[in-house]
Amino acid sequence: MNVLPLLTAIEFHSAWAMGMGVNLLAANIHRVSLNMTGSGIYTPNGSKVYHYDMKTESGKLLLSDVDSHPLSSLAPPTAVNWSAYATTIKPFPVQKSTFRGFISRDGFNFTELFENAGNLTVCQKELCCHLSYRMLQKEENEVYVLGAFTGLHGRRRREYWQVCTMLKCKTTNLTTCGQPVETASTRFEMFSLSGTFGTKYVFPEVLLTEIHLSPGKFEVLKDGRLVNKNGSSGPILTVSLFGRWYTKDSFYSSSGTSNSAITYLLIFILLMIIALQNIVLV
């Protein structure tokens, strides 16, 4: 199921292949009514070919040549030190207008990109996200923010996320930042996004207007910066570093339910023992 702004199928599948340094073939069931669409062939260098269609029920056969041993010609993903740059620079000025918003019920700290160009930092707990950017032209009816989130995501299966994201808000009202949006007009001449991640599993995402990927237009440097390359970008929806700290995942909700059931069972057994003792005494 596609969940904007961070978890559209083609967006995250491509990011996962890049972050893990592997080839990934993903075939979605293409059910538009269930918001399930987006298939592709992805490599450590980006998407080779993909298909995203939320307008028709038509499928598509995807074919592409890929390297059978992608890591033989590339450094392994662990060669990227995702926090190297972010932990060695002096943090950029933190805006006083930092505000709280939500993506998929997760509370992010956001700060707005007020100018056409600048350097920003936003933090949440131990995670600080740094952004340097320069827009070709800032559209008056579009608002972009830099966001940071670190913590558990989800209800029953709780996954530990660390996310740095620059995204377009749905409207100029800041309360809409983090809500799904599919179109944008603002192009960026330059961007550089980094974060003080505590995990080595970080997945780089760049999503353009009308849900398009941007292969060959960005790269990850060895010091953990996600930067654009080969000129200006297309109109941007999101630029993100999506981190997963697997060892901090929690199953508290499920185990909590189990513990409650055990507690009630023990109380029931205790009451039965007391009742039986009373019967024996009588």
N, C-alpha and C positions, 0 to 999 in steps of 0.2 A: 504494500500500500504506500503510495506516494504521500509524504508529509513535508510540505514546504515549511520553512526555508532550508532545512538542513538535510532532510532524509528523502528526497526524491530519488527514485531507483537509479537512474543513470548517473546522477550526481554522486551518490555514495558508492555505487559499485566501481565507478572510475577512480574515486579517491582511495578506495580500499586496495585496488590493484596497484596503485602508485605507492601507497604507504607500505604495503607488504612486499613490493617488488616482485609481483607474480602476474601471470596471465589469468584473466578471469572471463569466462563465458557465462552470461546470465540471460535466461529466457523467462520473461514474465508471462503471466497467463492472459494478459491483455483483456481485462474486464473494465471497460470505461466506467460502468455504473458503480463499481467498487473502488474506483480511483487506483486501479492496478494496471499500470502500463509502463513500458520502458525496458528495453532489452539491449544488449550490446556485447561487443568483444573488446575487452580492455587489456592494456599492457602497463608495465611500469612507466612508460613514457606518455601515457594518456590513452584516450579512447581511439580504437582503430575504426570502428563503425558502430553506430547505435541507432535505435528507433524509438521515438516517443510520439505518441499520437493519442490525444484525449478527445478527438472529434469524431472518429469513426471506429468501427469494430474490426477493421481490416488488419490482418497481421502482415508480417514481412520476414522473408528469409534473409539472414545476414551472413555474409561470407567475407573472410579476410585472411591474409597471410600474417602469421605471428612467429616470433623467434621461439623455438622449442625449448631453449635454455636462456631465458631472459636475464638471469642473474650472472651468467658467464661474462656478459659484456657490461654489466653494471655493478656498482658497489651495492652491497646488501643494505636493506633499509635501516639496519642498526647503525650504519656508518653516518647517518644524519644525527647530529646532536640537537634535538629539538629545542633545547633551552639555552644553547651556547650563546647566541647573540643576545637574547632577551635578558639574560642574567648578568651580562658583562657591561651593558650600556647603562647610562644614567637615565632613569625613567623620564619620559616626556611629561610636560605639565599635565596634571590631572584637572579636568574641568570641574568647576564648582557645580555645574548643572548636571552632574551625573544623576541618573534616575533609574528606577527599577521597572523592568518590563518582563514579559513572559514569552517563551517559546515552548510549545508543547507542555505547558504547566510548570516549566522550570523557570525559576526566578533569575533573570540575567541583570547585571549592572550595565547600563548603556550610557554612552556620551555621544552627543551629536557632532557631526562634521559640519561646522558652521561655515568654514571658508572653502575656497576653491582648492587650496593646498594647505598642508600642515602636518604636524606630528602630534599624535595623541597617545595617551595611555589610559586604560581603564582596568581596575583590579577587582577581584572578588576572592576573599581569603588569600591563599598563597599564590593564586594565579593572576599574573599581570599580563595584559595584552598590549602590544605596541604596534602602532600603525603610522607609516609615513605614506602620504598620498599626494597626488596632483591630478585634478580633474581637467579635462579639456574645456568643459564649460558646465557650470552648475545650473541645472534646471531649477527654476523658481518653484515649480510645483512638485519637486521631489526632495525627500529628506533621507539622508543616510546616517547610520549610527555605527559606532564600534561597541561590541558587546563582549562580556566575559561571564562564563559560568563554570563553576567547579562543584561537583557534588553528585548525589545519587539521583538518577532519573528513573521514572516508572513507579508503578504501584506494587504489583506482586513480584515480578522479576526486576530487581533494582540494579541498574547498571551505573557504574561510576563514570561520569563524563567530565572532560575538561575541554572547553570550547572557547576559541577566540574567533569572532566573526564580525565582518563588516557587511551590513545588509541595508537594502532599501526598505523603508517603512511603507506600509500600504497607502497611507495618506500623509499629509503634512501634520496631522495630529499625532503627537508622540505616543499616545496610548495605543496606536496601531502598530508600533514597531514590534516585529516578531511575528505578526500575522502573515498568512500566505499572500504572496503577490507574484504575478506572472509576467508583468511587463515593466520595462524601464527605458529611459532615454539617455541617462547620464553615462558618458564614457570617461574612462580614467587613462591619463597619459602615463601614470606611474602609480604603483602601490607596492608596499612591503609590509607584510604582516608577520608577527612573531609572538611567542608567549613563553612564560616561565613554566613549561610543562614538567610534571613529575613522572610522566610515563614516556616510554619510547614508542608507543603505538599511537601515532598521530597521522591523520588522513587529510590531505589537502583537497579542498573543494573550490571550484570556481564555476558559478552558474550564471548564464547570460539570459537576457530577455527572451520571453516565450519558451523558456526551458530548453536552452541549448548549452552544450558544453563548449569548452574553449581549448581544444588540444593544440599544443605547440605555441600557445600564447602566454604560458606561465611556467615556472619551474620552482623547485625547492632547492635552496642552497644548503651546503653541508652544515652551516651554523643554525639551521632551522628556520630561515626566513622563506616565506612564500612570496615570490616577486613576479611581476609581469615581464614579458620579453617580446621582442619583435614588434615594437611599436605599441600604439594605443589599443585598448581593449574594445570589445563590443560593449553595448549597454549592459551594465552589471546589476544582477539581482543580489548575489552574495559572493563574498570571498571569505573562506573559512578554513581554520585548522581545527579539525574534529578529533579530539583525543579520547582514547578509551583506556582507563586504568583497571584492567581486568582483575587484578588481585584485590581490589577494593569493592568489587561487586558484592551485593548483599541480597539475601533471600529472607530478610527479616519478616516481611508480611506473611509469606507462606509458613515459615517456621513459627511465627507468632500464632497463627491459626492452629497449628499442630500442638503447640504448647498449651493453648487454651483447652483444646479437646482432651489432652492428657490430664489437665487440672480437674476438669469436670468429671472425668472418669474416676480419678482418685477420690474425689468427694463422694461420688455415687457409691464406690466400693466401701468407703468408710461408713456411710450411712447404712449400708446393707449389713455391715458387721455389727454396728450398734443395734440395729433392729433384730438381728439374729440372737444377740446376747440377751436382749429383753425377752425374746420368746423363750429362750432356754431358762431364764430366771423364773418366768411365770410357770 
